Amino acid sequence: MLASLVGFLGDFDKAEEAVQEAFVIAARRWPTEGTPSSPAAWLTTTARNRAIDRIRRERTLAEKIHLLPVPEAVMDEFDDTVIKDERLELIFTCCHPALPLEGQVALTLRALGGLQTADIARAFLVSEETMKRRLTRAKNKITATGIPFAVPAAHLLPDRLDAVLAVIYLIYNEGYSGRVDLGAEAISLGQVLTALMPDEPEVHGLLALMMIHHARRRARFSGEDLVLLDDQDRSLWDKRQLAAGRAVLDRAIALGGRGAYVVQAAIASLQTREQIDWPQVAGLYRRLVELTGSLVVELNYAVAVAQAGHPAAALRTVDRLELDGYLYFHSTRGELLRRLHRDAEAKASYRRALDLATTTPERRFLARQLEQL
């Protein structure tokens, strides 16, 4: 409904107000008058009409009336396929590269996830007032710069789709660090996107990646302690979600997917097998390095090489990386040095990692590693 109203009005705030009014009216009328045969059509029609009425009543917006030549909406105008198209347009509007990343994330969660401003603020550990300002700035920028409410042209779609996927994955990673509700919200957004773009393999790849990771969420922590993959209690894994994630991955591969999200999903899937084929995982990470050029991915490649039985080769790879400010660079280096029996150097790396740790589980894990040396 919100997507439909934003497309109709070209205004986020007025669309949200109209949708809220429609639900208030429904809550008042339906218990006594009965639920209409097409609730979605009734709500959408009511919201559109309330929005038009409001604009006509506001003298300061009188000049905008000519932009709304549409007559009173009637039930026959409701078309679910149009709503689906408008949701896709809304996703690309919220994730437009002209908006700051924090604004893209906040607007996506507010407009498409349906989260309240206070919920988004809590998830990102900022005040509600700060989050309100982010949302307001993002909405104002859309209006001021004339960001179109439309799916990008075909030649622009790959880059713009990458931005959309990056925003959804960022939302997921915030949830995966402990705020599970936000992780589930990102998966829900991914499911919406796969329904709207069923032939895009990277969309399926991202959804598969999130679902496979999310299936292990209950095993990742024991109280306030972080539990590494090798030590996780597999009975706590969500087997149904894991199977569903693998099925989505199969769909991505069937569509010819060879991109970064599909490769990451394949790695995540391999790491949930009873016997992990670490050389194969390392090969996939090497492919991911080629695709992304990311130093963090190369660090993960080194971990896979070490797991495959080659810690010295892994350390040589790690020592070439310029990631001094990255917590996991130092914790990984500490582990590799420990395996090579270079305990004094390992302690120094773990201490540096501890200095960079920001969460209680991270600090507890690193302190435990130091105690064991």
C-alpha atoms as one frame of an Amber mdcrd trajectory, in Angstrom:
protein
   0.000   0.000   0.000   2.766   2.429   0.880   4.523   1.723  -2.414   1.301
   2.382  -4.282   0.690   5.670  -2.470   4.280   6.924  -2.806   4.097   6.305
  -6.546   0.703   8.011  -6.741   1.561  11.059  -4.630   5.324  11.346  -5.020
   5.562  12.127  -1.298   6.675   9.685   1.421   5.168  11.539   4.369   1.738
  12.061   2.818   1.690   8.446   1.672   2.428   7.186   5.202  -0.264   9.446
   6.679  -2.851   8.256   4.145  -2.070   4.586   4.773  -2.343   5.084   8.534
  -5.685   6.879   8.119  -7.028   4.051   5.959  -6.173   1.481   8.637  -7.747
   3.630  11.357 -10.967   3.841   9.331 -10.903   0.098   8.697 -10.399  -0.630
  12.415 -13.450   1.494  13.177 -15.787   0.275  10.415 -14.991  -3.357   9.712
 -16.014  -4.777  13.123 -19.557  -3.413  12.620 -19.924  -3.289   8.824 -17.991
  -6.472   8.053 -14.727  -7.062   6.189 -14.963  -6.090   2.497 -14.587  -8.795
  -0.137 -11.254  -7.293  -1.208  -9.596  -5.788   1.870  -6.452  -4.713   0.003
  -8.495  -2.899  -2.657 -10.644  -1.222   0.014  -7.616  -0.025   1.976  -5.748
   1.209  -1.098  -8.797   3.024  -2.454  -9.547   4.615   0.915  -5.944   5.727
   1.366  -5.826   7.299  -2.100  -9.075   9.166  -1.562  -7.998  10.438   1.871
  -4.728  11.675   0.369  -6.533  13.529  -2.418  -8.983  15.059   0.061  -6.151
  16.253   2.282  -4.279  17.903  -0.588  -7.428  19.649  -1.735  -8.067  20.946
   1.779  -4.620  22.409   2.278  -4.480  25.877   0.762  -0.690  25.918   0.832
  -0.685  22.891  -1.467  -3.404  24.162  -3.797  -0.950  24.526  -6.654  -0.308
  20.786  -6.529  -3.891  19.837  -7.309  -3.223  19.928 -11.044  -0.701  17.148
 -10.517  -3.532  14.903  -9.380  -5.992  14.775 -12.278  -6.978  11.260 -11.217
 -10.693  10.959 -10.342 -11.858   9.371  -7.126 -10.362   5.870  -7.021 -12.863
   3.017  -7.330 -12.539  -0.672  -6.498 -12.184  -1.735 -10.132  -8.909   0.199
 -10.390  -7.077  -2.085  -7.956  -4.486  -4.210  -9.728  -2.128  -6.351  -7.654
   0.438  -6.535 -10.456   0.720  -2.744 -10.370   1.299  -2.848  -6.608   4.132
  -5.339  -7.140   5.740  -3.067  -9.734   5.442  -0.108  -7.389   7.117  -2.015
  -4.557  10.074  -2.627  -6.855  10.167   1.075  -7.726  10.069   1.923  -4.013
  13.061  -0.344  -3.295  15.165   1.394  -5.960  14.057   4.824  -4.749  15.012
   4.056  -1.130  18.405   2.712  -2.214  19.249   5.445  -4.705  23.019   6.164
  -4.693  22.382   9.915  -4.362  21.210   9.265  -0.788  23.748   8.735   2.007
  24.073   5.071   2.935  22.622   5.602   6.419  19.601   7.258   4.789  19.165
   4.372   2.344  19.181   1.861   5.190  16.774   3.831   7.381  14.344   4.556
   4.557  14.354   0.937   3.353  13.526  -0.340   6.830  10.856   2.314   7.359
   9.148   2.157   3.965   9.576  -1.494   2.991  10.188  -3.238   6.290   7.429
  -1.394   8.093   9.601  -0.792  11.160   8.794   2.169  13.362  11.406   4.904
  13.676  12.031   3.990  17.328  12.702   0.348  16.373  15.203   1.331  13.682
  16.936   3.694  16.096  17.288   0.935  18.715  18.649  -1.488  16.132  21.408
   0.941  15.110  22.075   2.201  18.637  21.188   5.835  17.961  18.523   8.078
  19.476  15.053   8.197  17.967  15.582  11.884  17.223  18.773  11.112  15.274
  16.960   8.482  13.233  14.084  10.894  12.557  16.594  13.387  11.172  18.144
  10.727   8.931  14.743   9.803   7.533  13.770  13.427   7.020  17.033  14.227
   5.231  16.598  11.198   2.946  12.997  12.121   2.069  13.923  15.755   1.472
  16.799  14.742  -0.790  14.456  12.594  -2.878  12.180  15.600  -3.353  14.911
  18.200  -3.840  16.950  16.228  -6.372  13.999  14.758  -8.216  15.036  11.154
  -7.651  12.629   9.233  -9.879  10.132   6.769  -8.494  11.008   4.144 -11.088
  12.978   1.022 -11.826  16.266   2.099 -13.497  16.727   1.710 -17.240  18.190
  -1.620 -18.326  21.714  -0.246 -18.818  21.713   1.180 -15.265  20.107  -1.782
 -13.561  23.219  -3.869 -12.691  24.929  -1.060 -10.734  21.716   0.049  -9.067
  20.780  -3.524  -8.157  24.200  -3.914  -6.539  23.377  -0.917  -4.323  20.022
  -2.421  -3.318  21.623  -5.761  -2.461  24.382  -4.030  -0.490  21.817  -2.153
   1.624  19.862  -5.323   2.399  23.059  -7.195   3.281  24.175  -4.339   5.539
  20.849  -4.557   7.347  21.351  -8.313   7.721  24.869  -7.955   9.089  23.594
  -5.578  11.757  21.119  -8.260  12.773  23.655 -11.086  12.553  25.873  -9.362
  15.083  23.253 -10.115  17.729  20.048  -8.236  16.816  18.296 -11.240  15.303
  15.100  -9.323  14.596  16.956  -7.108  12.140  18.506 -10.155  10.478  15.038
 -11.611   9.964  13.889  -8.257   8.572  16.651  -8.347   5.946  15.632 -11.880
   4.942  12.053 -10.677   4.558  13.277  -7.850   2.294  15.304 -10.387   0.317
  12.208 -12.531  -0.158  10.282  -9.515  -1.433  13.073  -8.758  -3.902  13.258
 -12.352  -5.200   9.492 -12.309  -5.761   9.795  -9.039  -7.690  12.940 -10.016
  -9.634  12.680 -13.809  -9.964  15.232 -14.135 -12.774  18.128 -12.256 -11.130
  20.611 -14.846  -9.783  22.413 -12.436  -7.433  19.109 -11.613  -5.722  18.618
 -15.316  -5.029  22.270 -15.602  -4.041  21.955 -12.922  -1.370  18.749 -14.449
   0.007  20.396 -17.896   0.158  23.453 -16.449   1.919  21.346 -14.757   4.587
  19.101 -17.774   5.145  22.020 -20.204   5.512  23.818 -17.925   7.973  20.609
 -17.209   9.869  19.931 -20.923  10.295  22.986 -21.042  12.614  22.106 -17.967
  14.671  21.161 -19.787  17.910  24.468 -21.672  17.944  26.707 -18.626  17.441
  26.496 -17.481  21.047  26.531 -19.265  24.389  25.384 -16.670  26.882  27.791
 -13.799  26.209  30.400 -16.038  24.598  31.033 -16.190  20.862  31.106 -19.785
  19.553  33.208 -20.508  16.453  31.888 -22.717  13.658  33.882 -25.805  14.657
  32.525 -25.634  18.212  28.875 -24.916  17.453  26.129 -27.261  18.631  24.594
 -28.326  15.323  21.415 -29.479  17.047  20.670 -25.771  17.534  20.773 -25.071
  13.805  17.453 -24.441  12.077  17.449 -27.393   9.678  14.330 -26.246   7.836
  15.756 -22.796   7.109  19.084 -24.331   6.143  17.361 -26.587   3.585  15.330
 -23.660   2.291  18.494 -21.578   1.894  20.191 -24.358  -0.054  17.153 -24.607
  -2.330  17.372 -20.866  -3.040  21.091 -21.314  -3.782  20.256 -24.092  -6.249
  17.863 -21.687  -7.978  20.574 -19.011  -8.189  23.018 -21.487  -9.751  20.352
 -22.742 -12.176  19.909 -19.138 -13.328  23.619 -19.034 -14.173  24.670 -17.173
 -11.057  28.422 -16.792 -10.686  28.534 -13.459  -8.883  29.793 -12.509  -5.439
  26.619 -13.268  -3.473  26.140 -16.644  -5.139  29.767 -17.572  -4.389  29.395
 -16.457  -0.756  26.223 -18.510  -0.420  28.015 -21.545  -1.846  30.795 -21.076
   0.729  28.253 -20.771   3.549  26.508 -23.913   2.348  29.763 -25.900   2.232
  30.580 -24.791   5.773  27.372 -26.384   7.071  28.232 -29.836   5.730  29.120
 -32.592   8.160  32.591 -32.826   6.622  33.762 -29.453   5.297  35.807 -29.591
   2.092  38.253 -26.830   3.030  40.255 -26.939  -0.227  36.987 -26.340  -2.109
  36.087 -23.522   0.279  39.520 -21.979  -0.304  39.004 -22.224  -4.063  35.687
 -20.402  -3.799  37.276 -17.698  -1.648  39.988 -17.286  -4.262  37.225 -16.772
  -6.849  35.575 -14.249  -4.521  38.868 -12.336  -4.202  38.978 -12.100  -7.999
  35.396 -10.803  -8.090  35.662  -8.253  -5.301  39.333  -7.349  -4.840  38.503
  -7.189  -1.115  41.297  -7.502   1.447  38.787  -8.852   3.974  37.797 -11.607
   1.542  41.484 -12.398   1.062  41.772 -12.706   4.843  38.934 -15.241   4.777
  40.730 -17.062   1.965  43.782 -17.350   4.229  41.620 -18.831   7.003  40.322
 -21.481   4.588  43.901 -22.271   3.489  44.863 -22.751   7.136  41.846 -24.991
   7.736  42.934 -27.030   4.731  46.185 -27.740   6.615  48.527 -24.977   5.474
  48.880 -22.402   8.304  52.306 -21.168   7.171  51.036 -20.386   3.665  48.007
 -18.730   5.227  50.227 -16.527   7.415  52.232 -15.405   4.393  48.975 -14.295
   2.748  47.812 -12.487   5.905  51.109 -10.650   6.348  50.696  -9.089   2.890
  47.359  -7.492   3.820  47.104  -3.885   5.004  44.312  -4.284   7.562  45.901
  -2.985  10.749  42.685  -1.368  11.989  40.587  -4.490  11.458  39.875  -6.646
  14.500  39.689  -9.947  12.637  43.006  -9.379  10.882  44.773  -9.475  14.244
  42.701 -12.310  15.719  43.281 -14.411  12.590  46.999 -13.661  12.666  47.065
 -14.586  16.357  45.455 -17.954  15.641  47.846 -18.723  12.786  50.857 -17.841
  14.941  49.482 -20.043  17.728  49.205 -22.980  15.317  52.811 -22.378  14.293
  53.860 -22.378  17.991  54.985 -18.737  17.899  53.210 -17.956  21.162  54.810
 -14.596  22.023  53.840 -13.150  18.632  50.397 -14.734  18.914  49.836 -12.993
  22.263  50.771  -9.628  20.749  48.284 -10.116  17.895  45.505 -11.168  20.258
  46.161  -8.144  22.478  45.920  -5.850  19.462  42.643  -7.524  18.488  41.370
  -7.076  22.045  42.119  -3.353  21.822  39.919  -3.158  18.726  37.038  -5.293
  20.045  33.759  -3.428  20.572  31.334  -6.096  21.803  31.292  -8.215  24.951
  31.323 -11.579  23.084  34.353 -10.480  21.058  36.252  -9.316  24.147  35.420
 -12.485  26.101  36.531 -14.701  23.214  39.834 -12.907  22.732  40.565 -12.837
  26.454  39.973 -16.589  26.540  42.377 -17.117  23.641  45.047 -15.145  25.495
  44.550 -17.150  28.683  45.094 -20.400  26.770  48.489 -19.347  25.386
